[in-house]
Amino acid sequence: MAVFAHRLGTGPLGSVWLIGLTQIIGYGTLYYSFPILAGSIAAEFGWKTSSVFGMFSLALLAGGLVAPWAGKLVDRVGAPGVMTAGSAASAGALVLLALLPGKFFLIGLIALEIASSLVLYDAAFAALAQRTGREARLRITHMTLIAGFASSLAWPATQGLHAVFDWREVLLIFAAINLLICMPLHALLLRKPPALAADLHGDGGPLAGEASAEIAPRVLVLVSIGFALSGFVLSGILTMMVPLLTAIGLGAAAVAVATLFGPAQVLSRFLNMGLGKKLHPISGSILAAGLMGGAAVLLSATGSWMIGAIAFAVMFGLGSGLNSIVRGTLPLVLFGAKTYGAVLGKMAFARLMLNASAPFVFAWMLDHFDPAVALIGMGIVGALAIACFVITGRLLKHY
């Protein structure tokens, strides 16, 4: 068994499966579970639900502040070591969050988001780049295909657990899962294949960046803003998807419709595996932002019509699935692999600075305005993201 686990962890395909599994668990326990538990948390402490999401936004902001440091750490000591420590930190933060009284709840959330920055997608992308070299772009696509099941598994699983346990006990269960499953799996990845040294540190080749030194600073700013804007749409709507679908009149069907988001993400990644070689990540970024923003506008127009809601969930999932791929592959294609972790950290800083406000802003808008108004606003943000990527494409002479 030990030999099998070692081989599973050291090969490119094994790395994809191990990291994909930990991303399902990580996103499921550290992110997707929160909207399901937020109502009970608010009720216990006598808060408005929007206030809970406001604290979640502040915690995301703290995660953004440490993202550049986390990216540099990944480059310096290796992503697997960072992710192993991050799993232990995530478990500790979940325990802390479960045990703290209300007046210290924000401290627990901040600790959780800081720990999350060490184990979720940016660290996972860097781990695959460090372990699979010139295959990284393909392997990132494979990994996101597996991780796409996170929301579809997490929402009903969290609801099922919460029907039996209170929210504090659910968080303690999640802490045990991170400690007993994710940490050992990340530890299997600690040994980096030595054959990748030339791929990661050599000059030229597929992992050299397309952006010249002259335009690289402008490209980094544009791409960072583009992903920050598209991430705002994703974070705001995804965090509030079940409450949003309930607010437009779907009632008990809201969770069932929301779970279509996950399979749509997976479908998007399957399609990208077939067509991705022909689709430059810049074009993919434009398409992803267009699908997510367009889905918001579609739902604003169709309201409680079930077919419209289903189309929204599928369209939004397609955009999200593609966005998660290009968020990892575009920086690799534009800037290369040598400082990949640091670049991802800088981009995560910009993205999370803006995205931190998304759950609170969207929850506040749903509390004070018709859902259609909030959705149209998200569509406008998506259009601005498209503009950033189009300008980037023109700088690179792709358009």
Order of alpha helices (4+ residues) and beta strands (2+ residues): alpha-alpha-alpha-alpha-alpha-alpha-alpha-alpha-alpha-alpha-alpha-alpha-alpha-alpha-alpha-alpha-alpha-alpha-alpha-alpha-alpha
